[in-house]
Amino acid sequence: MKRANGTGSVYKLKQRLRKPFKAVITVGWKDDGTRIRKCIGYFEKSADAYQALAAYQLEPERFDNRDVTFAQAWEWMIEDKKRKGIDIKKGHYDTSRKKCEPIWNMPMQQIRLSHLQAVFDRYKHLGRGSHDSLFKAINGVFRVAIKNDVIHKNYVSMVTLPPAVKSTMHFPFSESEISTLWQHTDLKIARVVLIYIYTGMRPTELYEIKIDDVHLKERYLIGGVKTATGRNRVIPIAKCILPYVSEIYSQARFSQSPTLLPQGYLPVYMGYPLKKLCKDLGLQLHRPHDTRHTFVTLAQNYGMDLYTLKKIVGHAQGDVTNDVYTHKNTQQLIDAVDKLPVKFNTQNGATM
């Protein structure tokens, strides 16, 4: 049956092909009156070709974008993040990009749930943080592809994440190890490690605190990264580490540093100095993030209430009552960290 003018045609090619039916649509006219035709695909059955023509009439942009790959949509996503002022490095997008290799060059319209699930299953041995970063990145790609009318369905929301694997990478300093650090405060790196242990800051957070956000007299800092709850939070300064924070602050002021840590005060990555310190003092080998685990462990072991602990380290409360109705002022946070022990008796417990 002849189709209506302008709705396209289906031809069966003479060659022996797996998909012999060709669907074409008229997209314009030449000066001599001949048609300008566009092929929208090849199909195994004529019915499929006619369905494609009908779909083209409803959504021609879908066929215009059928060759947009995951890689191209990824670049759109990155550009969109930059427009919003999002730090790409902190989002671990480069790491997630490498994990997307199996689907990197696939057209977005051909990617299905099975393809995405295979990517996550391939990295099921990783921790929840890695899975969340990968999920966030791929979900961003699908969302931007939907915004640009490339696809209409987000399969990422249907992915089943692998079960969380308890990380054995980080472990807190023991009380005897903390005691050893207190005995070696003549070492700059030991003083910095104690600052981390008694503030619970993430390794990067100390580097990024602005000098104007240091309030020594009131004994708190303003800083934090990563999450909405963690950013720009009040970080109380325990009395025991106040002299070390004051020392760093004085050097920063003297060198006119815009941040609390003057340039060169610590290496950009303190993993190696910490490793050397542990070897020199006979401690177990620790990673920088272990100090944050140590703060949380001390706080829990010595009676800090959960709301205060989460408030200090910048974790979401996950409780409507706490989030909305509980308020802690800065002095209460300072009082809480002042209760953390400085001296330890491994047999009879801590002494303040």
N, C-alpha and C positions, 0 to 999 in steps of 0.2 A: 504494500500500500504506500502511495506517495505521501511523504511527510509535508507538513505546512512549510511554506517558504521561510528560510532563515532559521529553521530548527535543526539543521544538520542532516547528514546522510551516513549510511553504513555501507561499506564495501567489503566483499570477500575477496581477499588476495588469491591469486592463482598459485603462488608458491605453497609448498607443503610446510606449513608453520604450525607451531603449537597454539598460537593466537592469530588466526587468519582474518578475523573481522576487525576492520579499521573504522573508527568513528571520527568524522571530520565535521567541522563547523565553519560557516562563513563568517569572517571577522571584518571584511571590507571589500572594496572594489578598486581595481586599477583604473587608470585613465582611459584605457581602451574598452572598459566595460566588463572585463573578466573578473572572476571572483578571487579574493584572497582567502585561502582556506588554511585552517589550522587543525592538525591532528590532535585529538585529545586522548588517544590511547588505542591499544590493540587488545582484543579480547578473544577468549576461547569460543564463546557462543554469541550469536547475533543478539540474543535477548540482553546479554550483559552490555553490549555496545549501545543498544537503544536506551537502556537504563542510564548509561553514562551521559548520553545526549540530554536526557530529561533532567539529570542532576546538574548538568552544565547550565541549562536555562535558569535554574533556581540559584546556583552559586558559581558563577563563572570564575570568581577569584580563587576558588578552591583548586581549580585546574591550572590557573596561572601560577599558583604557589606549590604545585605538586613536586617540584624539584628542590625545594628549600630543604637543606639538610639539617641535621642536629647541630653540626658545626656552625652553620650560619646563624641558626636560632640562638646558639650559645653566645655568639658575638653580640647579637641584639640584646640578650640578657645582661651581658657585662656592661654594655653601653648604658642600659637603663639603670643599672646599679650605680654607675659613676655619676649619672645625672642627679641621682638622689643623694649623692655625697657619701655613699657606702664604701668603706675601705675594703677593697677586693682581697688584699693580703690577709686581713684578719678573718675573712669569711672562708679561708682555705679553699678558694675556688680553683687554684692551680692544682692542688692535690686531687680534688674531685674530678677535674678535667681528665687527668691521666686514667682514672678508673672508668671513664666513659668510652674508652677506645672501641669496644665492640659495636657501639651504635653511632660512633662519631660521624661517619660518612653516610649514614642511612638517611633517606628522605623522611621528614617528620611524619608524613602521611602513611608511611609504611611501618612505623614503630608501634608495636602492640605491647600489651601487658607482659607477655611471655619474654620479650626482649629485655624489658626493664627488670623483671624479676631475676633474669639470668645474671644481670650486672650485679645486683645486690647479693645474690647467692654466691657469686664468685668471691665476694669479700666478706663472707659471713664470719670469718675468724676475727675480724676487727671489732673494736669496742663500739659502744653505742654512740659516742661522740663522732666517730668517723662515719657511721651509718647516717646520723642526723645531718652531717655536713653534705654528704652525697645526695641525700633525699632533698635537702633544701636547694642544691644546685640544679638537679634535674627538674624539680618542680618549677623552678624559676624559668627554665628553658621552655617547658610546656606552657606555662602561663603567658609568656611573651609571644609564643607561636599562636596561641589562641587570640591574643590581642591583635595580631597581624593577620587574622583570618586564614592562617595556614592550616590549622586543625580545629576541631570543635569538641574534642573530648580529651580530658586529662587522665591518662592511665596511671599516672604516678600515685594518685590518691588510692589506688587499688593494690599497690605493692605491699607485700607482707615483709616487714623488716625482720632480719634474723634475730633470734633471742639475744638479749644483752649478755655479753661475756664479762664477768667480773675481772677488772684489770689487776694484774699483779705487777704493773710497772712502777707504781708509786707506793711507798709505805712511810709512815711517820718516823721521825727521830725518836728514839727511846728516851726515857727520862735520864738515864745515865749518860746518853750522848749529849743531851741538852746541858747537863751539868758540866760535861767536858768543854762545851762551847763557852760557858760562862767563865771557865778557868783560863780561857785563851782570848779574852777580849782585847789583848794587845794586837791581835791580827785584825786587819780591816775587814777581810772576808768573813771572819767569825762574827764581827759586829753586825755586818749586813745580814747574815743568815739569821741572827737573833731578831733583827728588825722584822724580817719576813715571818719568823715563827710566832712573834707576838702581835702581829697585825693581821695575818691570814691573807695577805695580798697575793695575787697571782704574780708569777715572775716578771711579766711585762709591765704590771701596774706601777711599780716603784719608779721605773724609767720614765713614765709619762706624766707623773704628777707635776703640775705647774708650780713655780715658786710662789705665785700669788695665792695658791690654794693650800699653803702650809700655815697653820695657826698654832705656833708653839706655845704661846701663853695659855691658849684655851685647850691645848693638847689634842688636836685632831687635824687630819688631812682631808681634803676633798679629792676624790679620784675614783678610778675603777674603769674597767673596760668590759667588753663582751656582750652583756645583756642590758635590757632597760633597767632591771633591778640593780645590776652591778655598777652601772655608769654613774659617775658624779655622786657617789655615796659618801657618807661620813665614815672615816676610818680613824678610830680612836688610837691615841698613842699611850701605851702603858707607861707608867712611871719608870719602870726598869730600863726601857730602851730610849727614854727621852734624851739622855746625854748623847747617844749615838746619832739620833735624828738631828739634834741641835748642831752637832759637829758637821754633818753633811750640809745642813742649811747654811751655816756660816761660810763654808767653802763655796757654796753656790752663789751666795750674795757677793762674796769677794771677787769671784770670776765673772759676775754678771750673767750667770746662767739663767735661761728662761725656765728651766726645770729644776726640781729638787736635786737630782743627781747631776753634778757637773760633768761635762764631757770628759771622758777618760778616767772618771772615778772608779768605774767598773767596766770590765769588758762588755761588749754588746751582748754576748751570750755568756752567762756565768757558770755554765755547765762544767767547763774544764777547771776553773778555779775551785769550785765546790768539790769536784772529784779529787783534786790535789789536797784540799783541806782534809777531806775524809781520810785519805791515805796517811797524811802526816800525823793526824791525831788518833789514828787507829780506829776510826769509825767504819760502820758499814758504808758502802758506796751509795750515795743519795743523788737524786735528781733535784733540780731547782723547785719543781712543783711539790716535792715532798714536804716543804716547809708549810704549805697551805694545809696539807693533810695533818701536819703536826698541830697546827693551831686548832683545827676542828676537833682533833682527838683530845687535846688538853682541855678545851672548853667543855666537851661532853664528860670527860672524866672528873672534872672539878666543879660540876654543878651549874654551868651557865645555861640559862633557859633557852629553848630552841628558837624562840622568836628573836631574841637578842643575837644569838649566833648567826642566824640567817641574815639579820639586818647588817651585821658587821662584814660578813664575807660576800654579801650581795647576791644571795640566793632567793628565788621567789618563795613566798610563804606557802602558796597552794591551799590557803585556808581563808575563807571569806571573813570570818570573825577577826583573825589576826590582821589580814590585809586592810580591813576597813576600820576596825574599832580599836586596835591596839596601837599605841604610840609610845615610842621611846625617845627621850631627848638625848642630846649629845652627852650630858653628864652621866646619864645612866649607862651609856655604852662605855664611857671611860671607866666608871666604877667596875663594870663587868670585867674588863681586861686587866684592871689592877688586881683582881682576885686570882689571876693565873699565877701559879707558883714559879718561883725563881730558883729556889734550892730544893733538891730532891734527896730523899733518903729512900733508896730502892727497897729497903726492908720494912720501914715503918711508914712510908708514904711521904708526901711533899711537905715542906715547910715554906712559909712565905718569905 
